Amino acid sequence: MRSHLGTDPTGPFDYIIVGAGVAGCTLAAQIVTRNLGSVLLLDAGDPDRSYRLRVPAEYPTAFGTSWDWSFRTTNQAGLARRSIPLPAGRALGGSSAINAMIYIEASPSDFGEWAKVAGERWSELPCREAFLQVRNWIGKLTRTIPTQLMSRYDSVFNATLPSIPELYPTIQKALQQFHNRHQTASSYPHGLDRPHAGFDAYLRMQHNGRRISAWKLLQLALNATTPKDSHLFSCLHAAYVRSVEFDRDRAVGVRIMSHGKERVIQAHRGVILSAGTFGTPRVLFASGIGSRDEFQAIDVPHRFESPRLGKNLQDHLVLPMVYRLKCGTTVSHPPNREDRLTYLQNRKGPRASNLAELGGFFNSLADTASIASSREPFDFQWHITPTHYLEYPNLVSHTPHLSFGLTHVAPKSRGFVKPIRASDSNDHEVALHIDPGYLSDPGDLSGWLQGISRTRELLQGDGWCDWLAEESLPGARRSDAKVLELFVRRFATTIYHYAGTCSLGITNRDALDEQFRVRGIDGLWVCDASAMPTLVRCNPQATIMMMAWRLADWLP
Ligand SMILES: Cc1cc2nc3c(=O)[nH]c(=O)nc-3n(C[C@H](O)[C@H](O)[C@H](O)COP(=O)(O)OP(=O)(O)OC[C@H]3O[C@@H](n4cnc5c(N)ncnc54)[C@H](O)[C@@H]3O)c2cc1C
């Protein structure tokens, strides 16, 4: 199928999708390839042409550049009053253009929680079926049928999966330790079987040493579709969506800023906001939707009441536990000549690494010996990286390190975003006050202390001790609860899984109904990370794709 990528697409369009990120690209692909209507996909970012977005190990160098929206939290009382940078992709592909590419399906316990607040449509079974369809779709498009996984999963689930590329030598060695101790995950990706605690190499949205962003998948999907109507899909990049246009209580289009000009584009059937956890509420606030009392702070007339819009912000914090190695190598940056050549010649080597190559899940209260067979829902995840987590890509020390990014995946703390007046009104009508409320629930901190001590216990014993020279961070001498608490407050940071600001729910106060419709407005949907009622206990990209897949089933 021919598609239009440019600066001046011609309409009319059935659907306008705002945001060419994980949800937006998946949904656009489904609408077009299932022949549900024509789509205009809009994004403020540009095509992903930079090496920072394509070469897997380079993604941290995109932070703070024009490829990043560079959001920031307010000073966080729970994190020693630090303001935390919140990177979010500003490119075709959205955050999948700058993320770590890990592909994990959410677990049954996640959907148990979703079903409680968003109804039976979100119980485990229908979500699992949709996951399977998404996985098969990715597998067919990318032809990634990893042989090492076929025997373990495909015979049971008849599904294809994203791939596990070559592992960095230090990571291979760590994986061997888990095998030796019978701590490898017994089912992966999650959600397909139980128990699913344990460690393994992560599946990645990566093929032949290159990132597969959601935008790349969309392109593959369009190319694989028999040519029908070349006007079914158009994409306008560098187009900032200011607000939704209404005819009474019906969404009929969007107002955009593109190349310094403002214009309105109409949509026959409606508008779908997929601008992400911060982008989507910002467009809604700028369109007059939200809690009336918050509109006193901005110059936008309030139109539709939505009391929970912006509330329920959730995120995962990561704490780097960094170990110096007695032997082995580490992924360095900038890459040396040999690594550059290896990548140029065969797309392999450290530059093809997503850094967080290995990891897994555990319940911090489970007995260390039976950690991989615990049936309790897990509360912690490890992102194991063959480098110094805090320093990469600006490495100071060149001694080899292995980092265990201890990630709390079951936080109880909740935060919010609210609209404030924008200081630069060129593009934005409103700016956001972002307060994730990190560690505001006292239970989260005791969980962290448990997670740290369980990590230390898991890294005891011959295999690890022969190899790990010392715990550089927090440092083995830091064992007192008060000292560790301070360490968490000073060093924990986001692992970029912000969600929930515009969540699905069955009550009238929830911003969305169970099928992503914005309550009280016709022809307006939200589908992206902001729609999650609770943040899944893992990396969220696969779940967001599954959500977009399901919205395509429900669109009129
Ligand atoms: C650094 C990083 C690493 C991560 N690693 C992983 C990982 O390894 N695995 C995983 O599962 N998840 C990971 N995540 C999280 C995952 O990438 C996000 O949860 C996911 O991309 C969110 O999808 P989305 O569709 O909600 O938004 P996004 O993918 O962020 O897309 C939103 C899009 O909307 C556009 N947009 C926003 N506002 C406007 C506007 N007003 N007008 C026009 N366009 C607009 C943006 O430019 C963007 O393209 C990571 C995230 C980051 C930032």
The ligand as an SDF file (V2000), in Angstrom:
LIG
                    3D

 53 58  0  0  0  0  0  0  0  0999 V2000
   13.7520    5.7820   27.7570 C   0  0  0  0  0  0  0  0  0  0  0  0
   12.5840    4.8300   27.7890 C   0  0  0  0  0  0  0  0  0  0  0  0
   12.8210    3.4550   27.8700 C   0  0  0  0  0  0  0  0  0  0  0  0
   11.7440    2.5680   27.9100 C   0  0  0  0  0  0  0  0  0  0  0  0
   11.9770    1.2210   27.8150 N   0  0  0  0  0  0  0  0  0  0  0  0
   10.9230    0.3790   27.6520 C   0  0  0  0  0  0  0  0  0  0  0  0
   11.1300   -0.9970   27.3610 C   0  0  0  0  0  0  0  0  0  0  0  0
   12.2620   -1.4600   27.1900 O   0  0  0  0  0  0  0  0  0  0  0  0
   10.0380   -1.8010   27.2450 N   0  0  0  0  0  0  0  0  0  0  0  0
    8.7660   -1.3290   27.4210 C   0  0  0  0  0  0  0  0  0  0  0  0
    7.8330   -2.1300   27.3780 O   0  0  0  0  0  0  0  0  0  0  0  0
    8.5510   -0.0200   27.6610 N   0  0  0  0  0  0  0  0  0  0  0  0
    9.5840    0.8370   27.7400 C   0  0  0  0  0  0  0  0  0  0  0  0
    9.3690    2.1770   27.9140 N   0  0  0  0  0  0  0  0  0  0  0  0
    7.9790    2.6470   28.0290 C   0  0  0  0  0  0  0  0  0  0  0  0
    7.2570    2.6430   26.6840 C   0  0  0  0  0  0  0  0  0  0  0  0
    8.1290    3.0360   25.6450 O   0  0  0  0  0  0  0  0  0  0  0  0
    6.0890    3.5950   26.7950 C   0  0  0  0  0  0  0  0  0  0  0  0
    5.2780    3.1720   27.8760 O   0  0  0  0  0  0  0  0  0  0  0  0
    5.2490    3.6110   25.5280 C   0  0  0  0  0  0  0  0  0  0  0  0
    6.0130    4.0290   24.4290 O   0  0  0  0  0  0  0  0  0  0  0  0
    4.0790    4.5450   25.7200 C   0  0  0  0  0  0  0  0  0  0  0  0
    3.3030    4.4460   24.5670 O   0  0  0  0  0  0  0  0  0  0  0  0
    2.2470    5.5690   24.2190 P   0  0  0  0  0  0  0  0  0  0  0  0
    1.5900    5.1690   22.9610 O   0  0  0  0  0  0  0  0  0  0  0  0
    1.4260    5.8080   25.4310 O   0  0  0  0  0  0  0  0  0  0  0  0
    3.1070    6.9080   24.0200 O   0  0  0  0  0  0  0  0  0  0  0  0
    4.3830    7.1880   23.1370 P   0  0  0  0  0  0  0  0  0  0  0  0
    4.9370    5.9370   22.5690 O   0  0  0  0  0  0  0  0  0  0  0  0
    5.3050    7.9940   23.9660 O   0  0  0  0  0  0  0  0  0  0  0  0
    3.8230    8.0620   21.9350 O   0  0  0  0  0  0  0  0  0  0  0  0
    3.2250    9.3240   22.1300 C   0  0  0  0  0  0  0  0  0  0  0  0
    3.4130   10.1160   20.8390 C   0  0  0  0  0  0  0  0  0  0  0  0
    2.5540   11.2500   20.8670 O   0  0  0  0  0  0  0  0  0  0  0  0
    3.2520   12.3650   20.3320 C   0  0  0  0  0  0  0  0  0  0  0  0
    2.6280   13.5730   20.8810 N   0  0  0  0  0  0  0  0  0  0  0  0
    2.5140   13.9280   22.1830 C   0  0  0  0  0  0  0  0  0  0  0  0
    1.8270   15.0900   22.2890 N   0  0  0  0  0  0  0  0  0  0  0  0
    1.5060   15.4640   21.0280 C   0  0  0  0  0  0  0  0  0  0  0  0
    0.8060   16.5770   20.4860 C   0  0  0  0  0  0  0  0  0  0  0  0
    0.2350   17.5080   21.2640 N   0  0  0  0  0  0  0  0  0  0  0  0
    0.6880   16.6650   19.1460 N   0  0  0  0  0  0  0  0  0  0  0  0
    1.2260   15.7260   18.3370 C   0  0  0  0  0  0  0  0  0  0  0  0
    1.8980   14.6370   18.7990 N   0  0  0  0  0  0  0  0  0  0  0  0
    2.0260   14.5190   20.1260 C   0  0  0  0  0  0  0  0  0  0  0  0
    4.6840   12.1500   20.7750 C   0  0  0  0  0  0  0  0  0  0  0  0
    5.5930   12.8690   19.9640 O   0  0  0  0  0  0  0  0  0  0  0  0
    4.8250   10.6370   20.6390 C   0  0  0  0  0  0  0  0  0  0  0  0
    5.2850   10.2860   19.3620 O   0  0  0  0  0  0  0  0  0  0  0  0
   10.4110    3.0790   27.9020 C   0  0  0  0  0  0  0  0  0  0  0  0
   10.1830    4.4510   27.8160 C   0  0  0  0  0  0  0  0  0  0  0  0
   11.2520    5.3260   27.7510 C   0  0  0  0  0  0  0  0  0  0  0  0
   10.9780    6.8080   27.6500 C   0  0  0  0  0  0  0  0  0  0  0  0
  1  2  1  0
  2  3  1  0
  2 52  2  0
  3  4  2  0
  4  5  1  0
  4 50  1  0
  5  6  2  0
  6  7  1  0
  6 13  1  0
  7  8  2  0
  7  9  1  0
  9 10  1  0
 10 11  2  0
 10 12  1  0
 12 13  2  0
 13 14  1  0
 14 15  1  0
 14 50  1  0
 15 16  1  0
 16 17  1  0
 16 18  1  0
 18 19  1  0
 18 20  1  0
 20 21  1  0
 20 22  1  0
 22 23  1  0
 23 24  1  0
 24 25  2  0
 24 26  1  0
 24 27  1  0
 27 28  1  0
 28 29  2  0
 28 30  1  0
 28 31  1  0
 31 32  1  0
 32 33  1  0
 33 34  1  0
 33 48  1  0
 34 35  1  0
 35 36  1  0
 35 46  1  0
 36 37  1  0
 36 45  1  0
 37 38  2  0
 38 39  1  0
 39 40  1  0
 39 45  2  0
 40 41  1  0
 40 42  2  0
 42 43  1  0
 43 44  2  0
 44 45  1  0
 46 47  1  0
 46 48  1  0
 48 49  1  0
 50 51  2  0
 51 52  1  0
 52 53  1  0
M  END
$$$$
